[in-house]
């Protein structure tokens, strides 16, 4: 039986998660969606849209959606829903889990990896993070949970962009891209998002695509035929003989060593950061496995999301790996096309990760 796709909806307080959910639940889209409110009494879907005061955990909605509130274990709720579905007591074809405003999506995502029974029934489709454009600056400054939610996202929706200037919006997008260059960012108005942009994003799958925001790399057109290392503090080239270091806090060229005082970018030294590693030489599989195992062991709690499409010695196929915290998976992807440049690309998103240790270690895993 096909796995049931799961969307994890996370975001700041007041960012419009409930508005988006009401739309998903109230619209006659013909989809049978189960919504799980992973709530701790802080904000919950208004009971008026649930049209009932019943204490029962699972409510059937008029448009075929079902809704349940969990105050205990997510795993038990998922198992209960799967069991009821098997017995024909409830019908649904996908699940949306709404986490509370300050929740860390990590443990929610991990549930789907760690439990075999859950993994045999469900598949995470994507983690969507809603960001309130008006209050984001303050929330990102004050709350690590908000920064973590950005780091985890497969897709970021910006709400309330009508309340900020174009410049403020650009500065916020710039800041979010440095935390997470792999999640597309789009503005949404009062939850009016086409459902095609919410579901079946396949952001979490081991697919052979590693989309990194091109502005983050500012790099295309430079092909020096050797390994690139990207650093995330400016946008210009320094040629160090063997690689490129990119710093992405200024998008223009200046002589090596000259400081960059571009007024346009406000420098936020957020603890959630990302960096990209690319290499043209293939990886030695055993060395890479040992190294990744070691860093995940040490830095796992601070590694939010990481993904790579790798050129490995000894196989004609791409190797795809990705992970959340300590949980890492890998898979053989499609064959490299004949005219395709065989290059490994990896992105790491985490909290104060020691970039130099990662980059030097990866360099030493090349064949």
C-alpha positions in Angstrom: 0.0 0.0 0.0 1.3 3.5 -0.8 2.6 5.5 2.1 0.5 8.3 3.4 2.2 11.7 2.9 2.7 13.9 6.0 3.1 17.7 6.0 4.6 19.2 9.1 3.4 22.8 9.5 5.4 24.9 11.8 5.9 28.6 12.3 6.1 31.6 14.6 3.1 32.6 16.8 0.8 34.8 14.8 2.4 33.8 11.5 -0.9 32.5 10.1 -0.6 28.7 10.5 -4.2 28.6 11.7 -5.4 30.7 8.8 -3.7 28.4 6.4 -5.1 25.4 8.1 -8.6 26.7 8.1 -8.3 27.2 4.4 -7.0 23.6 4.0 -9.8 22.3 6.2 -12.6 24.4 5.0 -12.1 24.3 1.2 -14.0 21.8 -0.9 -10.9 20.3 -2.5 -12.2 16.8 -2.4 -9.1 15.7 -0.5 -9.4 13.6 2.7 -6.9 15.2 5.1 -6.3 14.3 8.7 -5.1 17.3 10.7 -3.2 16.6 13.9 -2.9 19.5 16.3 0.3 18.9 18.3 -0.7 21.4 20.9 0.2 22.3 24.4 -2.7 24.6 25.1 -1.1 27.6 23.7 -3.0 28.2 20.5 -5.5 25.8 18.9 -7.8 25.7 16.0 -11.0 27.5 17.0 -13.6 25.0 17.9 -16.2 26.8 15.7 -14.5 25.5 12.6 -14.6 22.0 14.1 -18.3 22.6 14.6 -18.5 20.5 17.7 -17.6 20.5 21.3 -17.2 16.7 21.4 -14.5 15.4 23.7 -13.7 12.7 21.2 -10.2 12.8 19.9 -11.0 12.4 16.3 -13.5 14.6 14.6 -14.9 14.1 11.1 -15.3 17.5 9.3 -18.1 18.3 6.8 -15.7 18.3 3.8 -14.2 14.9 4.6 -11.2 16.1 6.6 -10.7 14.8 10.1 -9.2 16.6 13.0 -7.6 15.4 16.2 -5.8 17.2 19.0 -2.9 15.5 20.7 -1.7 16.3 24.1 0.2 13.1 24.4 2.4 11.1 22.2 2.4 11.8 18.5 3.4 8.2 17.8 0.3 6.8 19.5 -1.9 9.2 17.6 -0.4 8.2 14.3 -0.7 4.5 15.1 -4.3 5.0 16.2 -5.2 6.8 13.0 -3.5 4.1 10.9 -5.4 1.4 12.8 -8.7 3.1 12.4 -8.0 3.6 8.7 -7.2 0.0 8.2 -10.5 -1.0 9.8 -12.3 1.4 7.6 -13.4 3.6 10.5 -11.8 6.8 9.2 -10.8 7.7 5.7 -7.9 10.0 4.9 -5.2 10.2 2.3 -2.7 12.6 3.8 -1.9 14.1 7.2 -1.0 17.7 8.3 0.6 18.0 11.7 0.5 21.5 13.1 3.1 22.2 15.8 2.7 25.0 18.3 4.4 28.3 17.8 7.5 27.5 19.8 7.8 23.8 19.0 11.0 22.4 17.5 10.0 20.4 14.4 13.0 18.0 14.9 11.4 15.5 17.3 8.3 15.5 15.2 10.3 14.7 12.1 12.3 12.1 13.9 9.2 10.2 14.9 8.9 9.1 11.3 12.4 7.7 11.1 12.7 6.0 14.5 9.6 3.8 14.6 9.4 1.0 12.0 5.6 0.8 12.2 5.3 4.5 11.5 7.9 4.4 8.8 6.0 1.6 7.0 2.8 3.6 7.0 3.7 7.3 6.6 6.2 9.4 4.7 7.2 13.0 5.5 6.4 15.1 2.4 7.8 18.3 3.7 8.2 20.7 6.6 6.6 24.0 5.9 7.6 27.0 8.1 5.4 30.2 8.2 7.3 33.4 9.0 5.5 36.6 10.1 7.3 39.3 8.1 6.2 42.0 10.4 7.6 40.4 13.6 10.3 38.1 12.2 13.3 40.3 12.9 12.5 40.4 16.6 11.4 36.8 16.8 14.6 35.6 15.0 16.7 37.8 17.3 15.1 36.6 20.5 14.1 33.0 20.0 16.3 30.1 19.0 13.2 28.1 18.4 12.2 30.5 15.6 15.6 30.2 14.0 15.5 26.4 14.3 12.1 26.3 12.5 13.7 28.3 9.6 16.6 25.9 9.5 14.3 22.8 9.3 12.1 24.1 6.5 11.6 22.6 3.1 9.4 25.5 2.1 9.1 28.9 3.8 5.9 31.0 3.5 6.2 34.7 4.5 2.9 36.1 5.8 2.1 39.8 6.5 4.5 41.1 3.8 1.9 43.8 3.1 2.8 45.3 6.5 6.5 45.8 5.8 8.4 47.9 3.2 10.0 46.3 0.1 13.5 46.9 1.7 12.5 45.2 5.0 11.2 42.3 3.0 14.4 41.9 1.0 16.5 42.1 4.1 14.4 39.4 5.8 14.6 37.1 2.7 18.4 37.6 2.6 18.6 36.7 6.3 16.4 33.6 5.9 18.5 32.4 2.9 21.6 32.4 4.9 20.0 30.3 7.6 18.4 28.0 5.0 19.5 28.2 1.3 17.6 25.1 0.3 14.0 26.2 1.1 12.2 28.3 -1.5 10.7 31.4 0.2 7.4 32.8 -1.0 5.0 35.5 0.2 1.5 34.4 1.1 -1.5 36.6 1.8 -3.9 35.5 4.5 -3.3 31.8 3.9 -4.3 32.0 0.3 -1.8 29.5 -1.0 -2.8 27.1 -3.8 -2.8 23.6 -2.3 -0.4 22.5 -5.0 2.2 24.6 -3.2 1.4 23.0 0.2 1.2 19.4 -0.7 3.3 16.9 -2.6 6.4 19.1 -2.4 8.6 16.0 -1.9 11.0 18.2 0.0 11.9 15.5 2.4 12.4 12.7 0.0 15.7 11.3 -1.0 15.3 12.8 -4.4 18.3 13.4 -6.6 17.8 17.2 -6.6 19.6 19.5 -4.3 18.1 22.9 -4.8 20.2 25.6 -3.2 19.2 29.2 -3.7 21.4 30.6 -6.5 21.8 34.0 -4.8 23.3 32.1 -1.9 26.1 30.8 -4.1 26.5 33.9 -6.4 28.8 31.5 -8.2 27.6 30.4 -11.5 29.8 31.0 -14.4 33.0 30.4 -12.4 34.2 27.0 -13.3 37.7 26.5 -12.2 37.7 22.7 -12.4 38.6 22.2 -8.8 36.9 21.9 -5.5 34.8 24.7 -4.1 34.4 25.6 -0.5 31.7 28.1 0.3 32.0 30.2 3.3 29.0 32.1 4.4 30.2 35.6 5.1 30.4 37.5 1.6 29.6 37.1 -2.1 32.8 37.6 -3.9 35.7 35.4 -5.1 39.0 34.9 -3.4 41.1 32.5 -5.4 43.1 30.5 -2.9 44.7 28.2 -5.4 42.7 25.2 -4.6 39.2 26.4 -4.0 36.7 29.2 -3.8 35.6 30.5 -0.5 32.4 32.4 -0.7 31.1 34.6 1.9 27.6 35.6 1.4 27.1 38.8 3.2 28.0 41.2 0.4 27.1 40.7 -3.2 29.8 42.6 -5.0 33.5 42.3 -5.9 36.3 43.9 -4.1 40.0 43.4 -3.8 41.1 40.6 -1.4 41.5 42.0 2.1 39.4 45.1 1.5 36.5 45.3 3.9 33.0 45.4 2.8 30.8 48.2 4.0 27.8 47.7 1.9 25.0 49.5 3.7 22.3 47.4 2.2 22.9 44.2 4.2 22.3 44.2 7.9 24.6 41.7 9.3 22.9 39.3 11.7 25.1 36.8 13.2 22.4 34.1 13.6 23.4 30.9 15.3 21.5 28.9 12.7 23.7 29.0 9.6 24.3 27.0 6.5 27.2 26.2 4.3 27.7 24.3 1.1 30.5 22.0 0.1 31.2 21.0 -3.5 33.8 18.7 -4.9 34.7 17.4 -8.4 36.8 14.5 -7.2 34.8 11.5 -6.1 34.5 10.5 -2.5 36.0 7.4 -1.0 32.9 5.6 0.3 34.4 4.1 3.4 36.2 7.2 4.5 33.1 9.4 3.9 30.9 7.0 5.9 33.3 7.0 8.8 33.6 10.8 8.8 29.8 11.4 8.5 29.2 8.9 11.2 31.6 10.7 13.5 30.3 14.2 12.9 26.7 13.1 13.3 27.7 11.5 16.6 29.3 14.6 17.9 27.3 17.4 16.4 24.0 15.6 15.7 21.9 17.6 18.1 23.1 20.9 16.4 22.6 19.6 12.9 19.1 20.5 11.8 19.0 19.4 8.2 21.7 18.2 5.8 21.6 16.8 2.3 23.9 15.8 -0.4 24.0 14.5 -4.0 27.3 12.7 -4.2 29.8 11.5 -6.7 31.1 8.3 -5.2 34.0 6.2 -6.3 32.9 2.7 -7.6 29.4 3.5 -8.7 27.9 5.0 -11.9 24.9 6.3 -9.9 24.4 9.3 -7.8 24.4 8.7 -4.1 21.8 10.7 -2.2 22.1 11.2 1.5 20.2 13.4 4.0 19.4 13.6 7.6 17.8 15.3 10.6 20.0 15.5 13.8 21.6 12.1 14.4 19.4 10.3 11.9 20.9 9.9 8.5 19.8 8.0 5.4 21.3 7.3 2.0 20.1 5.8 -1.2 21.4 5.1 -4.7 19.9 7.7 -7.1 19.8 7.7 -10.9 22.8 7.2 -13.1 24.9 10.2 -13.9 24.0 11.4 -17.4 26.7 11.1 -20.0 27.0 14.9 -20.5 26.5 15.7 -16.8 29.4 17.0 -14.7 30.0 14.6 -11.9 30.2 16.8 -8.9 29.3 16.3 -5.2 27.2 19.0 -3.6 26.2 19.0 0.1 24.5 21.5 2.2 24.6 21.6 6.0 22.2 23.6 8.2 22.8 23.8 11.9 23.5 25.7 15.0 27.0 27.0 15.3 28.5 24.1 13.4 32.3 24.3 13.1 32.5 24.8 9.4 36.3 24.4 9.1 36.1 20.9 10.8 33.4 19.8 8.4 35.1 21.2 5.2 38.6 19.9 6.1 37.1 16.5 7.0 35.2 16.2 3.8 38.2 17.2 1.8 40.1 14.3 3.4 37.4 11.9 2.3 38.0 12.5 -1.4 39.5 9.7 -3.3 
